[in-house]
Amino acid sequence: MEILRGRPRLVELVAAGLLGVLGVGEVLVPFGSRVGSGSEVASAAAAAVVAVSLLWCRRVPWLPAVVFAVAWPLALLPTGSVFILFYGQLAPLLVVLFLTVRYGEGRVPALGAGVVVASFVAIDVFSTEMRSPGELFFHWTVGLLTASAAVGLRRLEGRARASTRRAIEAEVGAAEQAMRAVVDERTRIARELHDIVAHAVTSMVVQAGAAQQADGDRAFVDTALDAIRRTGNDALAEMRRLVGMLREESDAPLAPQPRLEALPALIAAASTEGPATRLEVVGAERELPVGLDLAVYRIVQEALTNVRKHAQASECVVRLEYHPDEVRLEVVDDGRGGSAREPGGHGLVGMRERVGMYGGRFTAGPERDRGFAVRAVLPVAT
């Protein structure tokens, strides 16, 4: 049969073997727990068959209940009476009750409970030895405790499964939210770089037209061609960064993107709307590639937005360092630290994406004493 395929587990082998040996021995030895005058052969066979059915008790919880309900009535047929056994009847009945209530689905728990109740009632009615108050209290109390334990474990398992399911759903939801944040930020970055490239191409077209109109002015033509070459190189570099990035079509009109020239105005606005903010520039300022220039500005902008919304700070320092082959950026405040500075926000995701696009390094986290720091190192192509 399909339901009986597969090897029994160790716990099933132990339970079936132990109850089988004790049940048969209780009839044939006999043990002192045996009561009654039924057929020894039929009773031993019934105890053995019930024990064998326990080999599949975990995978098929209803099978021992059905086997018990059939085997022991058949054991009555030869003599019309049956032995009352502890190991051959009561112990398997408790196992049946526990398994069906604990693991059964649908009507299986009711089946197991019905078999146990019917067996107890039959014993109480037809066996005078089992009618004493002590015996009645014992087997009914043990049965009730067994059923209660099974119900309790079933509910605990149900709660554990529900908790695990909620945790998985929360983890999946967080992963989806993080992925949406990455996609949104890449889309926004791609759109901004698209604007830069479009502006560069427009500038190249204008410069080429001006060079065509220059009659005999070789110096002007050379200057225009050099500007076209530099602008084209910048545009190609930004186009390479656009490749592979998720991009959504938008009908929004193209608009000039902010540059580092506007950084002092951004700092002043941040001081007006939030904590006192100052800008420190180290090294000789120089013109950066357009896309990198925009990335540095956006990182500062996002960091200051986080400071204003979440830091509860009184002071913030923006430090910009120019090095021969890289630009270093640091935004540090004296507010509260912590790992959840922007619940539900995309600011840190956007900063990390911008830095990663240029092959840089990005860190963000609480300072040792107080405050929060955003640090980025962006290589400058030469």
C-alpha positions in Angstrom: 0.0 0.0 0.0 1.1 3.5 -0.8 0.7 4.7 2.8 2.9 2.0 4.2 5.9 2.7 2.0 9.1 3.9 3.5 11.1 2.6 6.4 9.9 3.1 9.9 11.9 5.6 12.0 13.9 4.6 15.0 11.3 5.9 17.5 8.6 3.9 15.7 10.7 0.7 15.8 11.4 1.1 19.5 7.8 1.9 20.4 6.4 -1.0 18.3 9.0 -3.5 19.5 8.7 -2.6 23.2 4.9 -2.6 23.3 4.7 -5.8 21.2 7.1 -7.7 23.5 5.4 -6.4 26.7 1.9 -7.0 25.3 2.5 -10.6 24.2 4.5 -11.4 27.3 1.7 -10.0 29.5 -0.7 -12.5 28.0 1.6 -15.6 27.7 3.9 -15.3 30.7 1.6 -13.9 32.3 2.3 -10.6 34.0 0.5 -9.5 37.2 -1.3 -6.8 35.2 -3.3 -9.3 33.2 -7.0 -9.5 34.2 -9.6 -11.8 32.6 -10.0 -15.2 31.0 -9.9 -14.7 27.3 -8.1 -16.7 24.6 -4.4 -16.4 25.1 -3.6 -17.0 21.5 -6.2 -14.5 20.2 -5.2 -11.9 22.8 -1.5 -12.3 22.0 -2.2 -12.1 18.3 -4.2 -8.9 18.8 -1.5 -7.3 20.9 1.1 -8.2 18.3 -0.9 -6.8 15.4 -1.6 -3.6 17.2 2.1 -3.3 18.0 3.0 -3.8 14.3 0.6 -1.1 13.3 2.7 1.4 15.5 5.5 1.1 12.9 3.6 3.7 10.8 2.0 5.6 13.8 3.7 9.0 13.0 3.1 9.0 9.2 -0.4 7.4 9.4 -1.8 8.4 12.8 -5.2 6.8 12.2 -3.9 3.3 11.3 -3.2 2.1 14.9 -6.7 3.3 15.9 -8.4 1.3 13.2 -6.3 -1.8 13.8 -7.1 -1.6 17.6 -10.8 -1.2 16.9 -10.8 -4.3 14.7 -8.2 -6.6 16.3 -9.5 -6.6 19.9 -13.2 -7.3 19.1 -12.0 -10.2 17.0 -10.1 -11.5 20.0 -13.4 -11.9 21.8 -14.8 -14.4 19.3 -13.1 -17.7 20.4 -14.2 -17.5 24.1 -16.6 -14.5 24.3 -14.3 -12.9 26.9 -11.1 -10.9 26.8 -8.1 -10.2 28.9 -7.8 -6.7 30.3 -4.2 -5.7 29.8 -2.0 -2.8 30.7 0.8 -3.1 28.1 -1.3 -4.8 25.5 -4.3 -2.5 25.6 -4.1 0.6 27.8 -0.6 1.7 26.7 -1.4 1.3 22.9 -4.7 3.1 23.5 -2.9 6.1 25.0 -0.4 6.1 22.1 -3.4 6.0 19.7 -5.0 8.9 21.5 -1.9 11.0 21.6 -0.9 10.4 18.0 -4.4 11.0 16.5 -5.0 14.2 18.5 -1.4 15.5 18.1 -0.8 14.8 14.4 -4.2 13.8 12.9 -5.9 16.0 10.3 -9.6 16.4 9.6 -11.6 13.7 11.4 -8.7 11.7 12.6 -8.5 13.2 16.1 -12.2 12.5 16.6 -11.6 8.9 15.3 -8.8 8.3 17.8 -10.7 9.9 20.7 -13.8 7.8 19.8 -11.9 4.5 19.8 -10.4 5.3 23.2 -13.7 6.4 24.8 -15.5 3.4 23.3 -12.8 1.0 24.6 -12.9 2.6 28.1 -16.7 2.4 28.2 -16.7 -1.3 27.1 -14.1 -2.2 29.7 -16.1 -0.4 32.4 -19.3 -2.1 31.4 -18.2 -5.6 30.8 -15.3 -6.0 33.3 -16.2 -6.1 37.0 -12.6 -5.7 37.9 -12.4 -2.3 36.2 -15.4 -0.8 38.0 -13.7 0.1 41.2 -13.4 3.9 41.9 -9.6 3.7 41.8 -9.5 1.9 38.4 -12.1 4.3 36.9 -10.3 7.3 38.1 -6.9 6.0 36.9 -7.7 5.2 33.3 -10.0 8.1 32.6 -7.7 10.6 34.2 -4.7 9.2 32.3 -6.6 9.4 29.1 -7.7 13.0 29.8 -4.1 14.0 30.6 -2.8 12.3 27.4 -5.4 14.1 25.3 -4.6 17.4 27.0 -0.9 17.0 26.4 -1.5 16.3 22.7 -3.8 19.3 22.3 -1.3 21.5 24.0 1.6 20.4 21.8 -0.5 20.7 18.7 -1.4 24.3 19.6 2.2 25.1 20.4 3.3 23.7 17.1 0.6 25.7 15.3 1.8 28.9 17.0 5.4 28.1 16.1 4.5 27.5 12.5 2.5 30.7 12.4 5.4 32.7 13.9 7.8 31.2 11.5 5.5 32.0 8.6 5.1 35.6 9.8 8.9 35.9 10.1 9.4 34.5 6.6 6.8 36.8 5.2 8.4 39.8 7.0 11.8 38.8 5.7 10.5 38.4 2.2 8.7 41.7 2.4 11.8 43.4 3.7 13.8 41.9 0.8 11.2 43.0 -1.7 11.1 46.5 -0.2 14.9 46.7 -0.4 14.9 45.5 -4.0 12.2 48.1 -4.9 14.3 50.8 -3.2 17.4 49.8 -5.3 15.3 49.7 -8.5 13.8 53.1 -7.7 17.2 54.7 -6.9 18.8 53.2 -10.0 15.9 54.5 -12.1 16.3 58.0 -10.6 20.1 57.9 -11.1 19.6 56.7 -14.7 17.2 59.5 -15.4 19.6 62.1 -14.0 22.5 60.7 -16.1 20.3 60.7 -19.1 19.7 64.4 -18.6 23.5 64.9 -18.3 24.2 63.0 -21.5 21.4 64.7 -23.4 22.8 68.1 -22.3 26.3 67.0 -23.4 25.0 65.9 -26.8 23.1 69.2 -27.2 26.2 71.1 -26.4 28.2 69.1 -28.9 25.7 69.8 -31.7 25.8 73.6 -30.9 29.6 73.6 -30.8 29.8 71.7 -34.1 27.4 74.2 -35.7 29.4 77.1 -34.5 32.6 75.5 -35.9 30.9 75.2 -39.2 30.1 78.9 -39.2 33.6 80.0 -38.5 35.1 81.1 -41.7 38.9 80.8 -41.6 39.2 81.1 -37.9 41.4 78.1 -37.2 41.9 78.9 -33.5 38.1 79.0 -32.9 37.6 75.8 -34.8 40.3 74.0 -32.8 38.8 75.3 -29.6 35.4 74.1 -30.6 36.7 70.7 -31.7 38.5 70.3 -28.4 35.4 71.1 -26.5 33.4 68.6 -28.6 36.0 65.9 -27.9 36.0 66.6 -24.1 32.2 66.8 -24.0 31.9 63.6 -26.0 34.3 61.7 -23.8 32.3 62.7 -20.7 29.0 61.7 -22.4 30.4 58.3 -23.4 31.6 57.7 -19.8 28.2 58.5 -18.5 26.6 56.3 -21.1 28.7 53.3 -20.1 27.4 53.8 -16.5 23.9 53.7 -17.8 24.3 50.3 -19.4 22.7 47.6 -17.4 20.8 50.0 -15.1 17.1 49.7 -14.8 15.4 52.6 -16.5 11.8 53.6 -16.6 10.4 55.8 -19.3 9.2 59.2 -18.1 7.5 62.0 -19.8 9.0 64.5 -17.4 10.9 67.3 -19.2 14.7 67.5 -19.0 16.0 69.9 -16.4 19.5 71.0 -15.5 21.1 68.9 -12.8 22.7 70.5 -9.7 26.5 70.8 -9.5 29.0 71.2 -6.7 28.8 74.9 -7.3 25.4 74.9 -5.7 26.8 73.1 -2.6 27.1 76.3 -0.4 23.5 77.1 -1.1 22.5 73.6 -0.1 24.5 73.9 3.1 22.8 77.3 3.9 19.4 75.8 3.3 20.2 72.9 5.6 21.3 75.3 8.3 18.0 77.2 8.0 15.8 74.1 8.0 17.7 72.0 10.5 20.9 71.9 12.6 23.7 74.3 12.2 25.7 73.0 9.1 29.1 74.0 7.9 31.1 73.0 4.8 34.8 72.2 5.0 36.8 71.9 1.8 40.3 70.3 1.9 42.6 70.4 -1.1 42.5 72.4 -4.4 39.0 72.5 -5.8 38.9 71.4 -9.4 36.3 70.5 -12.0 35.0 66.9 -11.8 33.3 64.8 -14.5 29.7 65.9 -14.7 28.3 62.6 -13.5 30.7 62.4 -10.6 30.0 66.0 -9.7 26.3 65.2 -9.6 26.9 62.1 -7.5 28.8 64.0 -4.8 26.1 66.6 -4.7 23.3 64.1 -4.4 25.1 62.2 -1.6 25.5 65.3 0.4 21.8 66.2 -0.3 20.6 62.8 0.9 22.8 62.8 3.9 21.6 66.2 5.0 18.0 65.2 4.5 18.5 62.2 6.8 20.1 64.5 9.4 17.2 66.9 9.3 14.6 64.2 9.5 16.0 61.6 11.9 19.2 62.8 13.7 17.8 65.3 16.3 21.2 67.0 16.0 22.4 70.4 16.9 25.4 70.5 14.5 26.5 68.9 11.2 29.8 69.0 9.3 30.2 68.3 5.6 33.8 67.7 4.7 34.9 67.5 1.1 38.5 66.5 0.3 40.1 66.7 -3.1 42.9 64.2 -3.8 44.8 63.6 -7.0 42.9 60.4 -7.9 39.8 60.5 -5.7 37.3 62.6 -3.9 36.5 61.9 -0.2 33.2 63.0 1.3 32.1 62.9 5.0 28.9 64.1 6.6 28.9 63.8 10.4 26.3 65.0 12.9 26.2 65.1 16.7 22.6 63.7 17.0 21.4 60.2 18.0 23.1 57.3 16.4 21.4 54.0 15.6 21.0 51.6 12.7 17.5 52.7 11.8 18.0 56.4 10.9 15.6 56.4 8.0 12.8 53.9 8.6 11.1 53.1 5.3 13.4 55.5 3.4 15.7 55.0 0.4 18.4 57.6 1.2 21.2 55.2 2.2 20.3 52.9 -0.6 20.5 55.7 -3.1 23.9 56.9 -1.7 25.3 53.3 -1.8 24.1 52.9 -5.4 25.7 56.1 -6.5 29.0 55.3 -4.9 29.0 51.7 -6.3 28.3 53.0 -9.8 31.6 54.8 -9.8 33.5 51.9 -8.1 33.9 53.8 -4.8 33.6 52.8 -1.1 30.7 53.8 1.1 30.1 53.4 4.8 27.3 54.7 7.1 26.7 54.1 10.8 26.7 55.5 14.3 29.8 57.1 15.7 31.5 55.7 18.8 30.3 58.4 21.2 27.4 60.1 19.6 26.1 61.0 16.2 26.0 59.4 12.8 28.5 59.5 9.9 28.2 59.0 6.2 31.5 58.5 4.4 32.2 58.0 0.7 35.3 57.7 -1.4 34.9 58.2 -5.2 37.7 57.6 -7.7 38.3 60.3 -10.3 39.1 59.0 -13.7 42.2 60.7 -15.3 
